[in-house]
Amino acid sequence: MKHSLDILPLKSWIDTGDKPLIIAGPCSAETEEQLVSTAHLLANTGKVNVLRAGIWKPRTRPGEFEGIGSIGLEWLKRAKEETGLLTATEVATAKHVEEALAAGVDILWIGARSTANPFTVQEIADALKGVDVPVLIKNPVNPDLSLWLGALERVNRAGIKKIGAIHRGFSSYEKTAFRNEPMWDLAIQLKTIAPDLPIINDPSHICGNRELIPYITQKALDMDMQGLIIESHIDPSVAWTDAKQQVTPAALADLLDHVAVRRAESNNPAFEDKLAELRQQIDKLDDQIIKQIGDRMKIAEKIGEFKRDNNVTILQVNRWDEIVQKRVQLAKALSISEDFAVKYLELLHNESIRKQNEIMNANSPAEA
C-alpha cells in the first residue's frame, strides 16, 4: 500500500548533479582544529556535499563522552565559511533544534534512539513548526517499520517537506560481521510504501568497522539509495567515538572513486525490450507459483481434516524437520540461499498450521 508524504524531491533542495548525495565528517566534533581540518580535507576531495558532525552524543552508558555541546556549533559554522560545505548534525531535543538552527546548521537528522520514541520525535517536530530546513530520520534501533514511518509522518505534519530517511541498520541478538544488521528488506518496504522518499544509507553504523564499508556502500547504491552518510576523521586512530568505523578523507575519496553508480532506468530501447521480455517470464512464473501454493494449501486443509477426524495434533516436529532438511538441500543444489529457503518454508508452514488450526477448531460435519 502506497503512503502519501507531502515531500519535495531531494534534488529540489540540494544539488548533487547526477551523483548520489554524500554526507561525511567525524562521528563527533572533538576540537575546533580536528573538525575544521577534517572539513578542509573532505572539501578538497570534491566529492562531499555536506559536512556532518555529532555535537550532542546520546551514549549508551553515563560517563562516556557525550558530545562537545553547543560550542561545537560555532566550529561547524567556521568550517562552512571556510570550505563552502553545507553542515548537518543530530538533534534529540527541542533545545538542540533551536540552537542548531540559530547557528545556521543546514540539515538536521534524528538519530535511531530518538526515532524509537514517539514522544521525542513529537517534541522535535513541534520545535520544527514554521521552519524550512531539511530533516533526515534514521531508522529506529529495532526493526520496526511502523516507528520509522511514524517518525517521518510526525515531522512531515509539522510542515517539513524536505525529508529523507537514513538506513543505518538494526540491532540484532544474533552476532554477525555487522554492528547493525542491514535488513535490506525493511528499507525496500519503506521505499515501496513511500516511493518518493529519498533514502540515504549509513555504511558506517551498519558495518561498525571500516573494512566492510566499501561492500555496503556498493550494495546500497545498487539498491538505488540516493546518498551515503559516512563517518570520516582526520585521524580515526585517535577518534573519541566510533574510531573503528571512521575513514580518513583520503580513504573516503578512494572509496567513492571505486564504487559503481548505476542508473535506475535506461534510455536504450533494446535494453527496455529485453527487460520487458524477461519480466513477462517472471510474471508468468510468479502466477504459477501462487497457483501451486494455493493447491498446496488445499492439501494442507485436507490433512487438517484427516488429523481432526483421527484426533491427531497439528504440529509434528519430526515431519517439519524432514521438510526443512530435504528442501534446503534442493535449494542449495539450485543455488538458492539457505536463509531464503528456510524463511520461505517457514511462511508456508505457518500458513498451513493456520489453516489446519481453523479446521481443528471448527465444528466437524457430524456436529454441524
Secondary structure by P-SEA (a helix, b strand, c coil): cbbbbbccccccccccccccbbbbbbcccccaaaaaaaaaaaaaaccccbbbbbcccccccccccccccaaaaaaaaaaaaaccbbbbbbbccaaaaaaaaaacccbbbbcaaaaacaaaaaaaaaaacccbbbbbbcccccccaaaaaaaaaaaaaacccbbbbbbcbbbbcccccccccccaaaaaaaaaacccbbbbbccccccccccaaaaaaaaaaaacccbbbbbbbcccccccccccccccaaaaaaaaacbbbbbcccccaaaaaaaaaaaaaaaaaaaaaaaaaaaaaaaaaaaaaaaaaaccccccaaaaaaaaaaaaaaaaaacccaaaaaaaaaaaaaaaaaaaaaaaaccccccc
